[in-house]
Amino acid sequence: MTLARIARQSAVNSRSGLATATLAVGLVFTLVPLLYLVSVSLMDRAEITSGIVVSADPKWQNWADVLAGSPIPRAILNSFIAAVLGAALTLAFALPGAWAIVRYRTGGRTLAATLMSPWLLPPIVAVIPIMTLLRTLDLANTLAGLTIVYALVNIPVAVWLLEGFIRKLPIEIDEAAQLDGAGSWRVLLSIVTPLVAPALVAVGIIVAILNYHEFLLATFLTQSADSQTLTVVLSLFLGERLAHTGKIAAAAVIGILPLFALATVMQRWLVEGLTSGSVK
């Protein structure tokens, strides 16, 4: 083996070791807080106060109380419905918008930036107008109203993300379909949509996670137990005079399980979508 090959192999091994060490550190910082959250969910107040790391007598009753005697299950369902349906509506509007911007240069060079600018503002500035509009439409304090708000709020970021994927598609594909007599909507639905399906899945998952985690709008727009989301209900747990941290931790763990399930099931499509085009 020549010295050059030995040097290259040494460089490869060095990069591999660095990548492994970086991954290990990332896993530690990701998993340790989650594992400790699970541990706290199995403690009573005295154990939490004492500062122990793992309970010698796990209190599974915390989980039972959260699942059977609290609004957490309904809140998780509300969050999941608002997140998924909101993401689906976002994609339904964002895909035609991104396609029009890329293919027809709709709005010139400034439309994409104009769409993104309100999304970058603090959400609190829009709370009062949104509440007034939902009250006018008789959608105040409803899950449907919150879902529509989530859908509209995330259109700018979805358009911004989808633009990069659509730019990767050769324009000759559109032109060939139009020569065969396909109209603009037929091209979008029959040609463009299947080609960017992995990107739609990836962006949809990102938007759904943003919706699932959202707190501020949900706090102001939902007041009844029938429409409140997980983040709102968890905040009410913290508002108790003597909060039971173990039950709050159990509720938090139960609340993030749907996200882990979604990420596990959709992992292949998420990775494929994020690597099939460039994200600007």
Rosetta silent file (secondary structure, phi, psi, omega in degrees, C-alpha in Angstrom):
SEQUENCE: MTLARIARQSAVNSRSGLATATLAVGLVFTLVPLLYLVSVSLMDRAEITSGIVVSADPKWQNWADVLAGSPIPRAILNSFIAAVLGAALTLAFALPGAWAIVRYRTGGRTLAATLMSPWLLPPIVAVIPIMTLLRTLDLANTLAGLTIVYALVNIPVAVWLLEGFIRKLPIEIDEAAQLDGAGSWRVLLSIVTPLVAPALVAVGIIVAILNYHEFLLATFLTQSADSQTLTVVLSLFLGERLAHTGKIAAAAVIGILPLFALATVMQRWLVEGLTSGSVK
SCORE:     score description
SCORE:     0.000 S_00000001
   1 L     0.000  128.641 -177.439    0.000    0.000    0.000 S_00000001
   2 L   -73.871  162.770  179.444    1.420    3.343   -1.050 S_00000001
   3 H   -62.735  -36.192 -179.935    1.897    6.250    1.292 S_00000001
   4 H   -63.859  -42.505  179.803   -0.792    8.249   -0.561 S_00000001
   5 H   -66.824  -38.595  177.726   -3.357    5.477   -0.101 S_00000001
   6 H   -62.136  -40.823  179.815   -2.434    5.154    3.568 S_00000001
   7 H   -65.570  -41.578  178.773   -2.913    8.904    4.005 S_00000001
   8 H   -64.723  -42.792  179.487   -6.305    8.820    2.267 S_00000001
   9 H   -63.945  -37.271  177.892   -7.443    5.879    4.372 S_00000001
  10 H   -65.400  -39.182  178.573   -6.295    7.684    7.516 S_00000001
  11 H   -65.964  -40.918  178.225   -8.249   10.798    6.505 S_00000001
  12 H   -62.943  -45.496  178.897  -11.377    8.708    5.854 S_00000001
  13 H   -62.317  -38.044  179.609  -11.060    6.981    9.227 S_00000001
  14 H   -64.895  -44.038  178.791  -10.551   10.341   10.919 S_00000001
  15 H   -66.306  -38.198  178.420  -13.706   11.803    9.324 S_00000001
  16 H   -63.594  -42.684  178.012  -15.650    8.660   10.177 S_00000001
  17 H   -64.763  -39.147  177.740  -14.550    8.867   13.812 S_00000001
  18 H   -65.131  -40.897  178.607  -15.472   12.555   13.980 S_00000001
  19 H   -64.104  -40.509  178.919  -18.896   11.841   12.479 S_00000001
  20 H   -64.452  -43.928  179.093  -19.462    9.032   14.983 S_00000001
  21 H   -63.635  -41.085  178.677  -18.447   11.247   17.906 S_00000001
  22 H   -63.388  -42.969  178.202  -20.713   14.064   16.685 S_00000001
  23 H   -62.845  -41.121  179.908  -23.640   11.646   16.326 S_00000001
  24 H   -62.931  -43.749  178.692  -23.003   10.258   19.813 S_00000001
  25 H   -63.360  -42.437  178.659  -22.991   13.747   21.346 S_00000001
  26 H   -61.662  -41.354  178.614  -26.178   14.626   19.471 S_00000001
  27 H   -64.644  -39.493  179.149  -27.899   11.461   20.710 S_00000001
  28 H   -61.899  -48.681 -178.323  -26.865   12.197   24.291 S_00000001
  29 H   -67.449  -23.865  179.651  -28.236   15.740   24.186 S_00000001
  30 H   -85.718  -44.877 -170.869  -31.445   14.469   22.546 S_00000001
  31 H   -85.359  -33.840 -176.986  -32.167   11.326   24.527 S_00000001
  32 H   -60.237  -47.584  177.067  -31.030   12.247   28.051 S_00000001
  33 H   -61.264  -38.039  179.206  -33.688   14.976   28.573 S_00000001
  34 H   -66.880  -42.423  178.709  -36.373   12.676   27.162 S_00000001
  35 H   -64.391  -38.656  178.383  -35.310    9.777   29.362 S_00000001
  36 H   -68.447  -34.277  175.958  -35.278   12.038   32.418 S_00000001
  37 H   -61.948  -42.482  176.608  -38.765   13.282   31.503 S_00000001
  38 H   -62.829  -41.771  179.515  -39.948    9.665   31.471 S_00000001
  39 H   -62.267  -43.134  178.952  -38.258    9.110   34.822 S_00000001
  40 H   -64.296  -33.232 -179.192  -39.947   12.170   36.349 S_00000001
  41 L   -65.648  -13.096 -179.638  -43.306   10.960   35.054 S_00000001
  42 L  -108.135   19.234 -179.777  -42.943    7.930   37.354 S_00000001
  43 L  -114.099  158.589  170.299  -42.234    9.922   40.535 S_00000001
  44 L   -96.949  179.965 -175.350  -44.405   11.435   43.238 S_00000001
  45 H   -61.360  -40.641 -176.970  -43.979   14.957   44.636 S_00000001
  46 H   -64.942  -41.371 -179.629  -41.627   13.887   47.428 S_00000001
  47 H   -67.303  -39.068  178.798  -39.273   12.056   45.078 S_00000001
  48 H   -64.468  -41.964 -179.871  -39.162   14.973   42.650 S_00000001
  49 H   -65.301  -34.413 -177.724  -38.389   17.391   45.477 S_00000001
  50 H   -71.875  -17.716  176.257  -35.615   15.151   46.796 S_00000001
  51 L    85.846   16.223  178.042  -33.801   15.369   43.449 S_00000001
  52 L   -70.614  157.643 -177.337  -33.429   11.658   42.719 S_00000001
  53 L   -91.437  -42.279 -178.930  -32.872   10.616   39.109 S_00000001
  54 L  -129.980  132.183 -179.626  -34.758    7.296   38.993 S_00000001
  55 L   -75.801  135.714  176.126  -37.587    6.256   41.277 S_00000001
  56 L   -74.731  -21.021 -179.825  -37.125    2.997   43.165 S_00000001
  57 L  -130.931   85.330 -175.317  -40.911    2.560   43.150 S_00000001
  58 L   -55.855  133.857 -178.883  -42.293    3.779   39.780 S_00000001
  59 L   -97.255   81.697  179.073  -45.668    5.516   40.122 S_00000001
  60 L   -66.872  -13.858  178.649  -47.556    4.198   37.085 S_00000001
  61 H   -63.182  -28.133  176.491  -50.664    5.738   38.602 S_00000001
  62 H   -57.047  -45.742  179.563  -49.491    9.090   37.192 S_00000001
  63 H   -66.585  -41.023  179.882  -49.963    7.737   33.683 S_00000001
  64 H   -62.916  -41.308  179.694  -53.289    6.147   34.574 S_00000001
  65 H   -65.137  -38.933 -179.701  -54.582    9.419   36.038 S_00000001
  66 H   -67.890  -41.041 -176.790  -53.529   11.375   32.954 S_00000001
  67 H   -75.268  -32.974 -173.941  -55.120    8.908   30.539 S_00000001
  68 H  -106.247  -25.810 -172.055  -58.348    8.347   32.463 S_00000001
  69 H  -121.231   24.605 -179.407  -58.920   11.389   34.627 S_00000001
  70 L  -143.714  165.999  178.391  -57.752   14.380   32.622 S_00000001
  71 L   -81.415   10.036 -176.438  -58.529   16.161   29.329 S_00000001
  72 H   -60.294  -48.035 -179.501  -55.136   15.157   27.890 S_00000001
  73 H   -57.457  -42.936  178.603  -56.414   12.396   25.533 S_00000001
  74 H   -66.497  -37.134  179.363  -59.003   14.764   24.017 S_00000001
  75 H   -65.901  -39.688  177.600  -56.391   17.519   23.781 S_00000001
  76 H   -62.989  -43.617  177.931  -53.966   15.216   21.960 S_00000001
  77 H   -61.568  -43.525  177.735  -56.703   14.287   19.495 S_00000001
  78 H   -60.684  -44.556  179.600  -57.529   17.968   18.965 S_00000001
  79 H   -62.203  -42.365 -178.162  -53.868   18.796   18.385 S_00000001
  80 H   -66.286  -42.416  179.499  -53.457   15.923   15.936 S_00000001
  81 H   -63.739  -49.013 -179.246  -56.583   16.871   13.968 S_00000001
  82 H   -62.764  -38.150 -178.080  -55.637   20.562   13.794 S_00000001
  83 H   -68.526  -48.388 -174.815  -52.038   19.725   12.866 S_00000001
  84 H   -72.608  -49.063 -179.889  -52.784   17.208   10.111 S_00000001
  85 H   -66.087  -37.987  176.906  -55.796   18.925    8.546 S_00000001
  86 H   -62.363  -41.307  178.659  -54.087   22.306    8.810 S_00000001
  87 H   -65.575  -40.140  179.329  -51.005   20.914    7.052 S_00000001
  88 H   -62.992  -43.033  177.783  -53.158   19.364    4.301 S_00000001
  89 H   -66.150  -38.710  177.445  -54.923   22.683    3.675 S_00000001
  90 H   -58.397  -47.064 -179.721  -51.593   24.507    3.704 S_00000001
  91 H   -65.079  -35.690 -179.663  -50.212   22.229    0.998 S_00000001
  92 H   -62.133  -32.737  178.038  -53.402   22.586   -1.059 S_00000001
  93 H   -90.790  -34.749 -172.585  -52.804   26.345   -1.256 S_00000001
  94 H   -73.798  -37.047 -177.743  -49.002   26.401   -1.174 S_00000001
  95 H   -62.697  -50.680  175.907  -48.335   24.036   -4.085 S_00000001
  96 H   -60.911  -36.232  179.394  -50.241   26.087   -6.700 S_00000001
  97 H   -64.477  -47.193  179.483  -48.716   29.248   -5.251 S_00000001
  98 H   -64.488  -39.403 -179.921  -45.146   27.958   -5.426 S_00000001
  99 H   -64.874  -41.489  178.912  -45.740   26.575   -8.927 S_00000001
 100 H   -65.607  -38.840  179.653  -47.128   29.900  -10.159 S_00000001
 101 H   -65.836  -42.069 -176.490  -44.189   31.811   -8.692 S_00000001
 102 H   -75.709  -48.454 -172.184  -41.621   29.471  -10.258 S_00000001
 103 H   -84.021  -37.160 -174.761  -43.205   28.778  -13.648 S_00000001
 104 H  -110.621    2.157  179.963  -45.102   32.000  -14.365 S_00000001
 105 L    53.314   38.677  179.033  -43.056   34.418  -12.229 S_00000001
 106 L   -61.192  129.635  179.473  -46.268   35.571  -10.564 S_00000001
 107 L    80.374    3.244  179.464  -45.617   38.642   -8.451 S_00000001
 108 L    69.352 -151.470 -177.500  -42.154   39.139   -9.870 S_00000001
 109 L   -84.907   -8.502 -172.326  -39.124   38.713   -7.653 S_00000001
 110 L  -103.483  -10.260 -173.646  -40.704   40.158   -4.516 S_00000001
 111 H   -63.984  -44.277 -179.076  -43.834   38.014   -4.017 S_00000001
 112 H   -60.218  -44.577  178.922  -42.079   35.198   -2.155 S_00000001
 113 H   -66.480  -36.421  178.589  -40.386   37.646    0.225 S_00000001
 114 H   -64.687  -40.023  177.794  -43.670   39.534    0.668 S_00000001
 115 H   -65.413  -37.147 -177.010  -45.431   36.315    1.620 S_00000001
 116 H   -75.181  -27.056 -172.926  -42.720   35.424    4.135 S_00000001
 117 H   -59.178  -44.253  177.865  -42.591   38.810    5.857 S_00000001
 118 H   -65.548  -31.083 -178.918  -45.818   38.434    7.932 S_00000001
 119 H   -65.717  -25.328 -178.785  -44.754   34.918    8.992 S_00000001
 120 L   -83.434   -9.668 -179.862  -41.611   36.388   10.553 S_00000001
 121 L   -78.345  157.138  174.501  -43.590   38.777   12.770 S_00000001
 122 L   -60.765  131.040 -176.806  -44.507   37.885   16.378 S_00000001
 123 H   -59.509  -24.384 -175.562  -47.832   35.978   16.263 S_00000001
 124 H   -61.753  -26.744 -177.553  -49.272   38.132   19.060 S_00000001
 125 H   -68.220  -21.029 -177.289  -49.727   41.065   16.647 S_00000001
 126 H  -101.507   -0.887 -173.401  -52.315   39.070   14.686 S_00000001
 127 H   -63.187  -50.075 -176.518  -54.299   37.630   17.595 S_00000001
 128 H   -63.224  -48.206  176.602  -56.930   40.379   17.885 S_00000001
 129 H   -59.674  -39.705 -179.804  -57.709   40.596   14.125 S_00000001
 130 H   -66.010  -43.339  178.562  -57.908   36.802   13.884 S_00000001
 131 H   -61.138  -42.025  179.210  -60.213   36.561   16.897 S_00000001
 132 H   -63.783  -43.598 -179.390  -62.480   39.256   15.444 S_00000001
 133 H   -65.294  -43.702  179.225  -62.593   37.546   12.043 S_00000001
 134 H   -64.864  -36.470  177.445  -63.361   34.120   13.528 S_00000001
 135 H   -65.227  -38.926  177.998  -66.128   35.620   15.666 S_00000001
 136 H   -63.742  -36.982 -179.328  -67.626   37.201   12.551 S_00000001
 137 L   -87.247    4.943 -178.447  -67.545   33.835   10.764 S_00000001
 138 L    59.927   36.182  178.448  -68.994   32.066   13.821 S_00000001
 139 L  -117.110    8.975  179.405  -65.819   29.988   14.122 S_00000001
 140 L   -66.613  142.280  177.790  -64.538   31.395   17.408 S_00000001
 141 L    58.370   38.821  176.669  -63.597   28.820   20.038 S_00000001
 142 L  -130.716  151.981  177.805  -63.857   25.930   17.571 S_00000001
 143 H   -68.120  -32.644  177.929  -61.360   23.377   16.357 S_00000001
 144 H   -63.366  -42.626  178.491  -62.370   24.139   12.767 S_00000001
 145 H   -63.096  -42.953  179.000  -61.471   27.795   13.226 S_00000001
 146 H   -64.454  -39.423  179.068  -58.087   26.941   14.731 S_00000001
 147 H   -62.243  -43.250  178.936  -57.382   24.497   11.891 S_00000001
 148 H   -63.664  -41.059  178.496  -58.122   27.159    9.269 S_00000001
 149 H   -62.562  -45.994  177.476  -55.863   29.636   11.057 S_00000001
 150 H   -58.006  -42.528 -178.968  -53.036   27.087   11.184 S_00000001
 151 H   -61.402  -44.496 -176.619  -53.497   26.392    7.472 S_00000001
 152 H   -73.885  -36.812 -176.536  -53.310   30.050    6.497 S_00000001
 153 H   -63.974  -34.928 -173.652  -50.486   30.980    8.857 S_00000001
 154 L   -96.507    3.876  176.617  -48.090   28.384    7.441 S_00000001
 155 H   -58.908  -44.343 -178.898  -48.732   28.952    3.733 S_00000001
 156 H   -57.890  -45.764 -177.618  -45.742   31.340    3.392 S_00000001
 157 H   -69.319  -33.281  177.961  -43.196   28.894    4.817 S_00000001
 158 H   -68.429  -41.282  176.585  -44.654   26.034    2.753 S_00000001
 159 H   -61.236  -44.588 -178.951  -44.444   28.107   -0.440 S_00000001
 160 H   -60.136  -40.945 -179.873  -40.876   29.069    0.427 S_00000001
 161 H   -73.394  -40.989 -176.236  -39.884   25.428    0.934 S_00000001
 162 H   -71.278  -25.329  179.438  -41.696   24.060   -2.119 S_00000001
 163 H   -55.583  -44.313 -177.621  -40.156   26.616   -4.455 S_00000001
 164 H   -62.123  -37.454  179.413  -36.779   24.928   -4.232 S_00000001
 165 H   -70.734  -42.392 -177.540  -38.197   21.545   -5.175 S_00000001
 166 H   -66.920  -34.362  178.756  -40.247   22.843   -8.103 S_00000001
 167 H   -63.053  -22.499  179.164  -37.242   24.705   -9.525 S_00000001
 168 L   -75.559  -16.752 -178.608  -35.520   21.319   -9.820 S_00000001
 169 L   -80.602  129.416  177.818  -38.168   20.097  -12.297 S_00000001
 170 L   -62.556  134.642  179.506  -37.239   20.681  -15.951 S_00000001
 171 H   -67.271  -18.579  178.569  -39.646   23.107  -17.580 S_00000001
 172 H   -62.696  -26.682  177.464  -39.620   20.843  -20.651 S_00000001
 173 H   -63.669  -45.753  177.880  -41.924   18.471  -18.753 S_00000001
 174 H   -63.274  -44.110 -176.734  -44.593   21.180  -18.541 S_00000001
 175 H   -64.661  -38.552  178.433  -44.095   22.189  -22.149 S_00000001
 176 H   -64.845  -41.545  178.617  -44.433   18.601  -23.382 S_00000001
 177 H   -66.046  -38.023  178.355  -47.687   18.149  -21.470 S_00000001
 178 H   -67.677  -34.354  176.313  -49.054   21.440  -22.823 S_00000001
 179 H   -65.163  -28.402  177.313  -48.199   20.379  -26.391 S_00000001
 180 L   -82.689    2.830  175.797  -50.326   17.281  -25.774 S_00000001
 181 L    99.196    5.875  179.851  -53.258   19.547  -24.916 S_00000001
 182 L   -77.732  135.400  175.954  -53.036   19.614  -21.107 S_00000001
 183 L   -80.455  179.016 -176.312  -54.122   22.844  -19.448 S_00000001
 184 H   -60.630  -46.607 -178.261  -52.327   24.535  -16.575 S_00000001
 185 H   -67.872  -34.935  177.486  -54.309   22.801  -13.827 S_00000001
 186 H   -65.080  -40.689  177.270  -53.956   19.427  -15.558 S_00000001
 187 H   -61.467  -44.537 -178.489  -50.194   19.902  -15.710 S_00000001
 188 H   -63.755  -47.395 -173.732  -50.090   20.814  -12.029 S_00000001
 189 H   -77.349  -39.276 -173.255  -52.278   17.952  -10.823 S_00000001
 190 H   -94.356  -24.723 -175.953  -51.198   15.171  -13.178 S_00000001
 191 H  -109.569  -55.892 -173.115  -47.544   16.001  -13.841 S_00000001
 192 H   -70.779  -47.015 -174.936  -46.092   18.273  -11.179 S_00000001
 193 H   -58.326  -48.263  177.731  -47.834   16.874   -8.090 S_00000001
 194 H   -61.414  -34.227 -177.969  -46.662   13.234   -8.531 S_00000001
 195 H   -70.566  -31.639 -179.005  -43.105   14.412   -9.207 S_00000001
 196 L  -102.820   15.459 -179.083  -42.933   16.513   -6.041 S_00000001
 197 H   -55.091  -45.030  176.959  -44.879   14.044   -3.872 S_00000001
 198 H   -59.427  -38.349  178.224  -41.845   13.292   -1.636 S_00000001
 199 H   -66.340  -38.738  178.225  -41.348   17.027   -1.135 S_00000001
 200 H   -62.266  -40.186  178.003  -45.027   17.448   -0.275 S_00000001
 201 H   -63.788  -46.352 -178.752  -44.719   14.741    2.379 S_00000001
 202 H   -61.852  -49.229 -179.704  -41.596   16.338    3.852 S_00000001
 203 H   -65.715  -38.443  178.097  -43.053   19.853    3.926 S_00000001
 204 H   -60.879  -40.772  178.425  -46.367   18.504    5.232 S_00000001
 205 H   -65.050  -43.179  179.339  -44.619   16.810    8.151 S_00000001
 206 H   -60.502  -46.637 -179.296  -42.696   19.988    8.969 S_00000001
 207 H   -65.956  -40.455  179.095  -45.869   22.091    8.902 S_00000001
 208 H   -62.053  -39.409  178.297  -47.813   19.512   10.935 S_00000001
 209 H   -66.189  -41.196  176.290  -45.118   19.560   13.637 S_00000001
 210 H   -59.172  -42.569  179.180  -45.227   23.369   13.715 S_00000001
 211 H   -65.111  -42.686 -176.175  -49.012   23.176   14.163 S_00000001
 212 H   -64.604  -33.777 -177.703  -48.794   20.501   16.859 S_00000001
 213 H   -85.862  -14.224 -170.983  -46.331   22.568   18.912 S_00000001
 214 L   -62.733  138.907 -176.581  -48.115   25.911   18.504 S_00000001
 215 L  -122.896  -45.726 -170.140  -49.264   27.515   21.769 S_00000001
 216 H   -62.590  -52.724 -178.634  -50.015   31.230   21.489 S_00000001
 217 H   -63.686  -40.923  179.619  -52.805   31.158   18.906 S_00000001
 218 H   -62.506  -34.744  179.851  -54.348   28.066   20.466 S_00000001
 219 H   -63.963  -43.540 -176.547  -54.427   29.790   23.863 S_00000001
 220 H   -82.483  -29.301 -171.840  -56.392   32.780   22.592 S_00000001
 221 H   -95.712   -9.802  178.916  -58.593   31.026   20.030 S_00000001
 222 L  -130.699  125.798  178.573  -59.744   28.022   22.099 S_00000001
 223 L  -119.649  -23.614 -177.253  -61.298   28.250   25.552 S_00000001
 224 L   -93.004  157.411 -179.889  -63.489   25.139   25.864 S_00000001
 225 L   -64.569  -24.147 -179.291  -62.270   21.600   26.542 S_00000001
 226 L   -70.596  -20.839 -175.409  -63.804   20.484   23.236 S_00000001
 227 L  -121.696   -9.237 -176.829  -61.390   22.610   21.238 S_00000001
 228 L   -69.746  143.612 -178.871  -58.284   23.074   23.412 S_00000001
 229 L   -95.855  176.556 -176.009  -55.038   21.540   22.180 S_00000001
 230 H   -59.731  -45.775 -176.570  -52.312   19.695   24.069 S_00000001
 231 H   -62.062  -36.541  179.520  -50.097   22.726   24.641 S_00000001
 232 H   -68.741  -45.437 -178.904  -52.997   24.678   26.149 S_00000001
 233 H   -64.705  -38.861  177.215  -54.055   21.862   28.470 S_00000001
 234 H   -63.360  -37.779  178.297  -50.468   21.342   29.635 S_00000001
 235 H   -65.923  -31.744  177.327  -50.215   25.034   30.481 S_00000001
 236 H   -70.304  -32.680  174.035  -53.367   24.707   32.597 S_00000001
 237 H   -59.932  -41.148 -179.947  -51.713   21.864   34.519 S_00000001
 238 H   -69.436  -20.195 -178.200  -48.908   24.246   35.403 S_00000001
 239 L   -83.107   -2.337  178.355  -51.456   26.785   36.593 S_00000001
 240 L   -65.767  153.490 -178.879  -52.657   24.607   39.449 S_00000001
 241 L   -60.697  -42.040  177.668  -51.997   25.882   42.966 S_00000001
 242 L  -128.857   86.840 -174.172  -49.873   22.831   43.757 S_00000001
 243 L   -67.029  137.634  176.376  -48.850   21.348   40.425 S_00000001
 244 L   -92.925   98.975 -174.420  -48.091   17.611   40.319 S_00000001
 245 H   -61.411  -34.498  178.815  -44.882   17.598   38.266 S_00000001
 246 H   -61.677  -43.330  178.995  -44.994   13.825   37.812 S_00000001
 247 H   -69.886  -35.785  176.733  -48.414   13.967   36.160 S_00000001
 248 H   -63.324  -42.581  178.161  -47.335   16.923   34.025 S_00000001
 249 H   -64.273  -40.427  177.829  -44.305   14.932   32.853 S_00000001
 250 H   -62.597  -42.287  178.124  -46.510   11.919   32.120 S_00000001
 251 H   -63.202  -38.722  179.144  -48.861   14.119   30.108 S_00000001
 252 H   -65.728  -42.620  179.191  -45.912   15.563   28.193 S_00000001
 253 H   -63.261  -45.333  179.013  -44.535   12.117   27.357 S_00000001
 254 H   -62.494  -35.633 -177.895  -47.944   10.904   26.214 S_00000001
 255 H   -69.660  -31.114 -178.607  -48.344   14.072   24.171 S_00000001
 256 H   -88.717   -9.416  179.210  -45.102   13.628   22.226 S_00000001
 257 H   -59.539  -41.422  177.334  -45.711    9.964   21.429 S_00000001
 258 H   -59.026  -35.338  178.642  -47.835   10.793   18.341 S_00000001
 259 H   -67.374  -40.844  177.274  -44.940   12.845   16.947 S_00000001
 260 H   -63.966  -40.694  178.358  -42.507    9.974   17.474 S_00000001
 261 H   -63.503  -43.389  179.309  -44.967    7.605   15.820 S_00000001
 262 H   -63.227  -44.183 -179.782  -45.418    9.976   12.883 S_00000001
 263 H   -64.357  -37.640  179.948  -41.663   10.454   12.486 S_00000001
 264 H   -68.072  -45.722 -177.568  -41.060    6.707   12.614 S_00000001
 265 H   -68.085  -40.414 -173.573  -43.754    5.847   10.087 S_00000001
 266 L   -97.756   11.097 -173.685  -42.927    8.684    7.696 S_00000001
 267 H   -58.172  -45.303 -177.051  -39.142    8.615    8.125 S_00000001
 268 H   -62.843  -43.304  179.947  -38.407    7.165    4.694 S_00000001
 269 H   -69.531  -35.263  179.165  -40.639    9.681    2.913 S_00000001
 270 H   -64.714  -47.245  179.976  -39.288   12.559    5.003 S_00000001
 271 H   -64.900  -42.936  179.917  -35.653   11.760    4.163 S_00000001
 272 H   -62.546  -40.134 -179.423  -36.493   11.149    0.506 S_00000001
 273 H   -67.780  -41.293 -177.640  -38.389   14.434    0.320 S_00000001
 274 H   -72.376  -22.704 -179.204  -35.659   16.505    1.941 S_00000001
 275 H  -102.011   -2.405 -178.306  -32.972   15.048   -0.312 S_00000001
 276 L   -84.127  -13.118  179.388  -34.901   15.090   -3.592 S_00000001
 277 L  -152.907  176.734 -179.573  -34.526   18.828   -4.058 S_00000001
 278 L   -93.325  133.000  174.296  -32.774   21.844   -2.641 S_00000001
 279 L   -95.327  122.273 -174.890  -34.300   23.659    0.315 S_00000001
 280 L   -71.506    0.000    0.000  -33.610   27.348    0.012 S_00000001
